[in-house]
Amino acid sequence: MSHARYYHAGCPVCVEAERSLLPLLDTGKVDVEVVHLGQQPERVAEAEQAGVQSVPALVVDGQVLHLNFGATLAALK
């Protein structure tokens, strides 16, 4: 099974991307986790290690897809 982790900060751009994109993923084939970095700031380092530079971003099996430039990770620290 593939693993997808959606990192966001709760801004309107991030929320809309989550509402639009995540329902398209087949949860029978993809384990989806949503990480709200505004509420879980301790996970910013994890996002950085995964290659995330800005949010919203979707990381699927180690591949980073930056969806839109909402905020840099530095701004979330």
Biopython code that builds the backbone (N, CA, C, O; Angstrom):
import numpy as np
from Bio.PDB.StructureBuilder import StructureBuilder

atoms = [
    (1, "MET", "N", (0.847, -1.181, 0.000)),
    (1, "MET", "CA", (0.000, 0.000, 0.000)),
    (1, "MET", "C", (0.889, 1.239, 0.000)),
    (1, "MET", "O", (1.904, 1.285, 0.696)),
    (2, "SER", "N", (0.506, 2.225, -0.773)),
    (2, "SER", "CA", (1.219, 3.501, -0.809)),
    (2, "SER", "C", (0.831, 4.339, 0.397)),
    (2, "SER", "O", (-0.224, 4.140, 0.999)),
    (3, "HIS", "N", (1.702, 5.279, 0.739)),
    (3, "HIS", "CA", (1.427, 6.178, 1.849)),
    (3, "HIS", "C", (1.477, 7.610, 1.342)),
    (3, "HIS", "O", (2.444, 8.013, 0.695)),
    (4, "ALA", "N", (0.434, 8.376, 1.637)),
    (4, "ALA", "CA", (0.377, 9.790, 1.274)),
    (4, "ALA", "C", (0.236, 10.611, 2.545)),
    (4, "ALA", "O", (-0.571, 10.292, 3.418)),
    (5, "ARG", "N", (1.022, 11.658, 2.639)),
    (5, "ARG", "CA", (0.949, 12.558, 3.789)),
    (5, "ARG", "C", (0.715, 13.963, 3.235)),
    (5, "ARG", "O", (1.525, 14.478, 2.465)),
    (6, "TYR", "N", (-0.393, 14.573, 3.632)),
    (6, "TYR", "CA", (-0.759, 15.906, 3.181)),
    (6, "TYR", "C", (-0.409, 16.891, 4.290)),
    (6, "TYR", "O", (-1.009, 16.868, 5.365)),
    (7, "TYR", "N", (0.567, 17.757, 4.021)),
    (7, "TYR", "CA", (0.995, 18.778, 4.982)),
    (7, "TYR", "C", (0.322, 20.105, 4.638)),
    (7, "TYR", "O", (0.311, 20.526, 3.481)),
    (8, "HIS", "N", (-0.236, 20.753, 5.653)),
    (8, "HIS", "CA", (-0.844, 22.061, 5.427)),
    (8, "HIS", "C", (-0.809, 22.882, 6.703)),
    (8, "HIS", "O", (-0.447, 22.389, 7.772)),
    (9, "ALA", "N", (-1.195, 24.155, 6.568)),
    (9, "ALA", "CA", (-1.153, 25.061, 7.709)),
    (9, "ALA", "C", (-2.531, 25.584, 8.097)),
    (9, "ALA", "O", (-2.647, 26.425, 8.988)),
    (10, "GLY", "N", (-3.566, 25.097, 7.439)),
    (10, "GLY", "CA", (-4.918, 25.500, 7.796)),
    (10, "GLY", "C", (-5.432, 26.739, 7.088)),
    (10, "GLY", "O", (-6.551, 27.174, 7.357)),
    (11, "CYS", "N", (-4.651, 27.317, 6.196)),
    (11, "CYS", "CA", (-5.090, 28.511, 5.472)),
    (11, "CYS", "C", (-6.151, 28.124, 4.438)),
    (11, "CYS", "O", (-6.291, 26.941, 4.128)),
    (12, "PRO", "N", (-6.897, 29.082, 3.903)),
    (12, "PRO", "CA", (-7.938, 28.763, 2.921)),
    (12, "PRO", "C", (-7.421, 28.003, 1.698)),
    (12, "PRO", "O", (-8.111, 27.117, 1.193)),
    (13, "VAL", "N", (-6.230, 28.327, 1.218)),
    (13, "VAL", "CA", (-5.644, 27.616, 0.073)),
    (13, "VAL", "C", (-5.415, 26.153, 0.438)),
    (13, "VAL", "O", (-5.732, 25.257, -0.345)),
    (14, "CYS", "N", (-4.871, 25.913, 1.616)),
    (14, "CYS", "CA", (-4.594, 24.546, 2.069)),
    (14, "CYS", "C", (-5.880, 23.744, 2.249)),
    (14, "CYS", "O", (-5.958, 22.587, 1.835)),
    (15, "VAL", "N", (-6.874, 24.351, 2.857)),
    (15, "VAL", "CA", (-8.140, 23.667, 3.115)),
    (15, "VAL", "C", (-8.831, 23.324, 1.794)),
    (15, "VAL", "O", (-9.364, 22.225, 1.643)),
    (16, "GLU", "N", (-8.825, 24.257, 0.839)),
    (16, "GLU", "CA", (-9.458, 23.995, -0.451)),
    (16, "GLU", "C", (-8.724, 22.890, -1.204)),
    (16, "GLU", "O", (-9.361, 22.038, -1.825)),
    (17, "ALA", "N", (-7.398, 22.893, -1.158)),
    (17, "ALA", "CA", (-6.629, 21.833, -1.812)),
    (17, "ALA", "C", (-6.952, 20.481, -1.177)),
    (17, "ALA", "O", (-7.082, 19.481, -1.883)),
    (18, "GLU", "N", (-7.082, 20.446, 0.140)),
    (18, "GLU", "CA", (-7.436, 19.198, 0.827)),
    (18, "GLU", "C", (-8.819, 18.714, 0.388)),
    (18, "GLU", "O", (-8.998, 17.532, 0.096)),
    (19, "ARG", "N", (-9.781, 19.609, 0.342)),
    (19, "ARG", "CA", (-11.147, 19.245, -0.050)),
    (19, "ARG", "C", (-11.224, 18.781, -1.498)),
    (19, "ARG", "O", (-12.024, 17.907, -1.832)),
    (20, "SER", "N", (-10.398, 19.362, -2.355)),
    (20, "SER", "CA", (-10.441, 19.041, -3.783)),
    (20, "SER", "C", (-9.635, 17.808, -4.148)),
    (20, "SER", "O", (-10.058, 17.009, -4.983)),
    (21, "LEU", "N", (-8.475, 17.651, -3.527)),
    (21, "LEU", "CA", (-7.529, 16.620, -3.941)),
    (21, "LEU", "C", (-7.686, 15.293, -3.203)),
    (21, "LEU", "O", (-7.739, 14.240, -3.838)),
    (22, "LEU", "N", (-7.757, 15.326, -1.908)),
    (22, "LEU", "CA", (-7.714, 14.088, -1.139)),
    (22, "LEU", "C", (-8.853, 13.116, -1.445)),
    (22, "LEU", "O", (-8.626, 11.907, -1.407)),
    (23, "PRO", "N", (-10.067, 13.583, -1.746)),
    (23, "PRO", "CA", (-11.114, 12.617, -2.099)),
    (23, "PRO", "C", (-10.827, 11.850, -3.391)),
    (23, "PRO", "O", (-11.454, 10.823, -3.650)),
    (24, "LEU", "N", (-9.897, 12.334, -4.193)),
    (24, "LEU", "CA", (-9.556, 11.649, -5.433)),
    (24, "LEU", "C", (-8.647, 10.438, -5.209)),
    (24, "LEU", "O", (-8.501, 9.594, -6.092)),
    (25, "LEU", "N", (-8.042, 10.360, -4.030)),
    (25, "LEU", "CA", (-7.140, 9.252, -3.729)),
    (25, "LEU", "C", (-7.939, 8.016, -3.319)),
    (25, "LEU", "O", (-8.882, 8.111, -2.534)),
    (26, "ASP", "N", (-7.560, 6.876, -3.846)),
    (26, "ASP", "CA", (-8.220, 5.609, -3.533)),
    (26, "ASP", "C", (-7.687, 5.107, -2.190)),
    (26, "ASP", "O", (-6.570, 4.597, -2.113)),
    (27, "THR", "N", (-8.484, 5.251, -1.140)),
    (27, "THR", "CA", (-8.024, 4.859, 0.198)),
    (27, "THR", "C", (-7.873, 3.352, 0.347)),
    (27, "THR", "O", (-7.358, 2.884, 1.362)),
    (28, "GLY", "N", (-8.311, 2.587, -0.640)),
    (28, "GLY", "CA", (-8.047, 1.161, -0.649)),
    (28, "GLY", "C", (-6.628, 0.854, -1.090)),
    (28, "GLY", "O", (-6.114, -0.237, -0.842)),
    (29, "LYS", "N", (-5.998, 1.820, -1.744)),
    (29, "LYS", "CA", (-4.639, 1.644, -2.249)),
    (29, "LYS", "C", (-3.636, 2.603, -1.613)),
    (29, "LYS", "O", (-2.427, 2.381, -1.668)),
    (30, "VAL", "N", (-4.156, 3.674, -1.010)),
    (30, "VAL", "CA", (-3.291, 4.713, -0.450)),
    (30, "VAL", "C", (-3.708, 5.000, 0.981)),
    (30, "VAL", "O", (-4.865, 5.325, 1.249)),
    (31, "ASP", "N", (-2.757, 4.878, 1.896)),
    (31, "ASP", "CA", (-2.973, 5.257, 3.283)),
    (31, "ASP", "C", (-2.740, 6.766, 3.359)),
    (31, "ASP", "O", (-1.625, 7.229, 3.121)),
    (32, "VAL", "N", (-3.774, 7.531, 3.686)),
    (32, "VAL", "CA", (-3.702, 8.997, 3.669)),
    (32, "VAL", "C", (-3.651, 9.531, 5.095)),
    (32, "VAL", "O", (-4.459, 9.157, 5.945)),
    (33, "GLU", "N", (-2.688, 10.411, 5.336)),
    (33, "GLU", "CA", (-2.574, 11.091, 6.623)),
    (33, "GLU", "C", (-2.553, 12.588, 6.375)),
    (33, "GLU", "O", (-1.837, 13.057, 5.490)),
    (34, "VAL", "N", (-3.323, 13.341, 7.136)),
    (34, "VAL", "CA", (-3.344, 14.796, 7.045)),
    (34, "VAL", "C", (-2.596, 15.349, 8.243)),
    (34, "VAL", "O", (-2.898, 15.013, 9.388)),
    (35, "VAL", "N", (-1.609, 16.208, 7.969)),
    (35, "VAL", "CA", (-0.804, 16.811, 9.029)),
    (35, "VAL", "C", (-0.995, 18.324, 8.977)),
    (35, "VAL", "O", (-0.559, 18.981, 8.032)),
    (36, "HIS", "N", (-1.646, 18.866, 9.996)),
    (36, "HIS", "CA", (-1.889, 20.307, 10.118)),
    (36, "HIS", "C", (-0.715, 20.879, 10.910)),
    (36, "HIS", "O", (-0.663, 20.751, 12.133)),
    (37, "LEU", "N", (0.213, 21.499, 10.218)),
    (37, "LEU", "CA", (1.437, 21.986, 10.864)),
    (37, "LEU", "C", (1.179, 23.162, 11.800)),
    (37, "LEU", "O", (1.982, 23.430, 12.693)),
    (38, "GLY", "N", (0.078, 23.856, 11.604)),
    (38, "GLY", "CA", (-0.279, 24.924, 12.539)),
    (38, "GLY", "C", (-0.663, 24.368, 13.901)),
    (38, "GLY", "O", (-0.432, 25.006, 14.928)),
    (39, "GLN", "N", (-1.249, 23.178, 13.904)),
    (39, "GLN", "CA", (-1.651, 22.530, 15.148)),
    (39, "GLN", "C", (-0.611, 21.534, 15.645)),
    (39, "GLN", "O", (-0.623, 21.152, 16.815)),
    (40, "GLN", "N", (0.300, 21.109, 14.745)),
    (40, "GLN", "CA", (1.332, 20.142, 15.100)),
    (40, "GLN", "C", (2.709, 20.681, 14.690)),
    (40, "GLN", "O", (3.377, 20.079, 13.849)),
    (41, "PRO", "N", (3.136, 21.798, 15.269)),
    (41, "PRO", "CA", (4.402, 22.408, 14.853)),
    (41, "PRO", "C", (5.612, 21.502, 15.084)),
    (41, "PRO", "O", (6.651, 21.699, 14.453)),
    (42, "GLU", "N", (5.500, 20.527, 15.962)),
    (42, "GLU", "CA", (6.608, 19.602, 16.207)),
    (42, "GLU", "C", (6.885, 18.732, 14.984)),
    (42, "GLU", "O", (7.912, 18.055, 14.937)),
    (43, "ARG", "N", (5.993, 18.734, 13.995)),
    (43, "ARG", "CA", (6.178, 17.910, 12.799)),
    (43, "ARG", "C", (6.773, 18.684, 11.620)),
    (43, "ARG", "O", (6.931, 18.132, 10.531)),
    (44, "VAL", "N", (7.102, 19.964, 11.835)),
    (44, "VAL", "CA", (7.721, 20.761, 10.767)),
    (44, "VAL", "C", (9.049, 20.139, 10.343)),
    (44, "VAL", "O", (9.334, 20.064, 9.148)),
    (45, "ALA", "N", (9.857, 19.697, 11.287)),
    (45, "ALA", "CA", (11.149, 19.070, 10.957)),
    (45, "ALA", "C", (10.944, 17.822, 10.111)),
    (45, "ALA", "O", (11.714, 17.567, 9.185)),
    (46, "GLU", "N", (9.920, 17.045, 10.418)),
    (46, "GLU", "CA", (9.588, 15.854, 9.635)),
    (46, "GLU", "C", (9.259, 16.239, 8.188)),
    (46, "GLU", "O", (9.714, 15.592, 7.244)),
    (47, "ALA", "N", (8.469, 17.294, 8.031)),
    (47, "ALA", "CA", (8.111, 17.770, 6.690)),
    (47, "ALA", "C", (9.363, 18.217, 5.926)),
    (47, "ALA", "O", (9.521, 17.909, 4.744)),
    (48, "GLU", "N", (10.239, 18.937, 6.608)),
    (48, "GLU", "CA", (11.495, 19.366, 5.982)),
    (48, "GLU", "C", (12.317, 18.170, 5.516)),
    (48, "GLU", "O", (12.842, 18.168, 4.403)),
    (49, "GLN", "N", (12.426, 17.164, 6.362)),
    (49, "GLN", "CA", (13.195, 15.964, 6.010)),
    (49, "GLN", "C", (12.581, 15.231, 4.820)),
    (49, "GLN", "O", (13.292, 14.565, 4.066)),
    (50, "ALA", "N", (11.278, 15.350, 4.651)),
    (50, "ALA", "CA", (10.593, 14.712, 3.524)),
    (50, "ALA", "C", (10.784, 15.499, 2.228)),
    (50, "ALA", "O", (10.453, 15.009, 1.148)),
    (51, "GLY", "N", (11.322, 16.732, 2.336)),
    (51, "GLY", "CA", (11.558, 17.555, 1.149)),
    (51, "GLY", "C", (10.531, 18.647, 0.926)),
    (51, "GLY", "O", (10.572, 19.340, -0.091)),
    (52, "VAL", "N", (9.608, 18.809, 1.866)),
    (52, "VAL", "CA", (8.591, 19.851, 1.748)),
    (52, "VAL", "C", (9.246, 21.209, 1.976)),
    (52, "VAL", "O", (9.982, 21.400, 2.944)),
    (53, "GLN", "N", (8.972, 22.142, 1.080)),
    (53, "GLN", "CA", (9.508, 23.497, 1.195)),
    (53, "GLN", "C", (8.426, 24.517, 1.520)),
    (53, "GLN", "O", (8.699, 25.554, 2.124)),
    (54, "SER", "N", (7.195, 24.214, 1.113)),
    (54, "SER", "CA", (6.072, 25.093, 1.381)),
    (54, "SER", "C", (4.810, 24.241, 1.458)),
    (54, "SER", "O", (4.778, 23.099, 1.001)),
    (55, "VAL", "N", (3.778, 24.826, 2.044)),
    (55, "VAL", "CA", (2.501, 24.123, 2.140)),
    (55, "VAL", "C", (1.456, 24.887, 1.345)),
    (55, "VAL", "O", (1.548, 26.108, 1.216)),
    (56, "PRO", "N", (0.478, 24.195, 0.818)),
    (56, "PRO", "CA", (0.180, 22.780, 0.967)),
    (56, "PRO", "C", (1.092, 21.918, 0.105)),
    (56, "PRO", "O", (1.529, 22.322, -0.972)),
    (57, "ALA", "N", (1.363, 20.732, 0.607)),
    (57, "ALA", "CA", (2.197, 19.772, -0.119)),
    (57, "ALA", "C", (1.710, 18.356, 0.181)),
    (57, "ALA", "O", (1.266, 18.049, 1.287)),
    (58, "LEU", "N", (1.805, 17.518, -0.825)),
    (58, "LEU", "CA", (1.434, 16.117, -0.693)),
    (58, "LEU", "C", (2.676, 15.287, -0.940)),
    (58, "LEU", "O", (3.331, 15.432, -1.972)),
    (59, "VAL", "N", (3.001, 14.420, -0.001)),
    (59, "VAL", "CA", (4.149, 13.527, -0.140)),
    (59, "VAL", "C", (3.593, 12.114, -0.302)),
    (59, "VAL", "O", (2.940, 11.583, 0.595)),
    (60, "VAL", "N", (3.863, 11.522, -1.455)),
    (60, "VAL", "CA", (3.390, 10.168, -1.742)),
    (60, "VAL", "C", (4.601, 9.283, -1.978)),
    (60, "VAL", "O", (5.362, 9.484, -2.925)),
    (61, "ASP", "N", (4.768, 8.304, -1.106)),
    (61, "ASP", "CA", (5.885, 7.363, -1.209)),
    (61, "ASP", "C", (7.214, 8.080, -1.424)),
    (61, "ASP", "O", (8.033, 7.660, -2.242)),
    (62, "GLY", "N", (7.417, 9.164, -0.684)),
    (62, "GLY", "CA", (8.679, 9.892, -0.732)),
    (62, "GLY", "C", (8.789, 10.950, -1.815)),
    (62, "GLY", "O", (9.778, 11.682, -1.857)),
    (63, "GLN", "N", (7.809, 11.048, -2.683)),
    (63, "GLN", "CA", (7.812, 12.050, -3.745)),
    (63, "GLN", "C", (6.966, 13.243, -3.300)),
    (63, "GLN", "O", (5.817, 13.078, -2.891)),
    (64, "VAL", "N", (7.542, 14.448, -3.383)),
    (64, "VAL", "CA", (6.861, 15.653, -2.915)),
    (64, "VAL", "C", (6.173, 16.363, -4.075)),
    (64, "VAL", "O", (6.766, 16.593, -5.129)),
    (65, "LEU", "N", (4.921, 16.699, -3.854)),
    (65, "LEU", "CA", (4.167, 17.503, -4.808)),
    (65, "LEU", "C", (3.750, 18.782, -4.087)),
    (65, "LEU", "O", (2.895, 18.757, -3.202)),
    (66, "HIS", "N", (4.365, 19.899, -4.479)),
    (66, "HIS", "CA", (3.978, 21.196, -3.921)),
    (66, "HIS", "C", (2.770, 21.685, -4.707)),
    (66, "HIS", "O", (2.860, 21.908, -5.914)),
    (67, "LEU", "N", (1.646, 21.852, -4.030)),
    (67, "LEU", "CA", (0.385, 22.132, -4.699)),
    (67, "LEU", "C", (0.172, 23.606, -5.009)),
    (67, "LEU", "O", (-0.389, 23.944, -6.051)),
    (68, "ASN", "N", (0.600, 24.461, -4.143)),
    (68, "ASN", "CA", (0.424, 25.891, -4.304)),
    (68, "ASN", "C", (1.331, 26.535, -3.263)),
    (68, "ASN", "O", (1.630, 25.923, -2.237)),
    (69, "PHE", "N", (1.759, 27.730, -3.512)),
    (69, "PHE", "CA", (2.631, 28.369, -2.543)),
    (69, "PHE", "C", (1.781, 29.108, -1.509)),
    (69, "PHE", "O", (1.368, 30.247, -1.728)),
    (70, "GLY", "N", (1.532, 28.455, -0.404)),
    (70, "GLY", "CA", (0.749, 29.064, 0.665)),
    (70, "GLY", "C", (1.622, 29.700, 1.720)),
    (70, "GLY", "O", (1.436, 30.868, 2.062)),
    (71, "ALA", "N", (2.579, 28.941, 2.243)),
    (71, "ALA", "CA", (3.506, 29.428, 3.263)),
    (71, "ALA", "C", (4.753, 28.560, 3.249)),
    (71, "ALA", "O", (4.680, 27.356, 3.005)),
    (72, "THR", "N", (5.879, 29.170, 3.509)),
    (72, "THR", "CA", (7.113, 28.405, 3.630)),
    (72, "THR", "C", (7.128, 27.697, 4.976)),
    (72, "THR", "O", (6.436, 28.106, 5.907)),
    (73, "LEU", "N", (7.910, 26.646, 5.075)),
    (73, "LEU", "CA", (8.037, 25.967, 6.370)),
    (73, "LEU", "C", (8.716, 26.882, 7.386)),
    (73, "LEU", "O", (8.421, 26.819, 8.580)),
    (74, "ALA", "N", (9.623, 27.728, 6.913)),
    (74, "ALA", "CA", (10.297, 28.669, 7.817)),
    (74, "ALA", "C", (9.283, 29.580, 8.512)),
    (74, "ALA", "O", (9.460, 29.937, 9.676)),
    (75, "ALA", "N", (8.236, 29.949, 7.802)),
    (75, "ALA", "CA", (7.206, 30.818, 8.390)),
    (75, "ALA", "C", (6.396, 30.096, 9.453)),
    (75, "ALA", "O", (5.758, 30.739, 10.286)),
    (76, "LEU", "N", (6.413, 28.779, 9.436)),
    (76, "LEU", "CA", (5.642, 27.997, 10.402)),
    (76, "LEU", "C", (6.421, 27.670, 11.672)),
    (76, "LEU", "O", (5.863, 27.141, 12.634)),
    (77, "LYS", "N", (7.698, 27.985, 11.666)),
    (77, "LYS", "CA", (8.526, 27.672, 12.853)),
    (77, "LYS", "C", (8.295, 28.665, 13.966)),
    (77, "LYS", "O", (8.905, 28.553, 15.029)),
]
sb = StructureBuilder()
sb.init_structure("model")
sb.init_model(0)
sb.init_chain("A")
sb.init_seg("    ")
for serial, (resi, resn, name, xyz) in enumerate(atoms, 1):
    if name == "N":
        sb.init_residue(resn, " ", resi, " ")
    sb.init_atom(name, np.array(xyz, "f"), 0.0, 1.0, " ", f" {name:<3s}", serial, name[0])
structure = sb.get_structure()
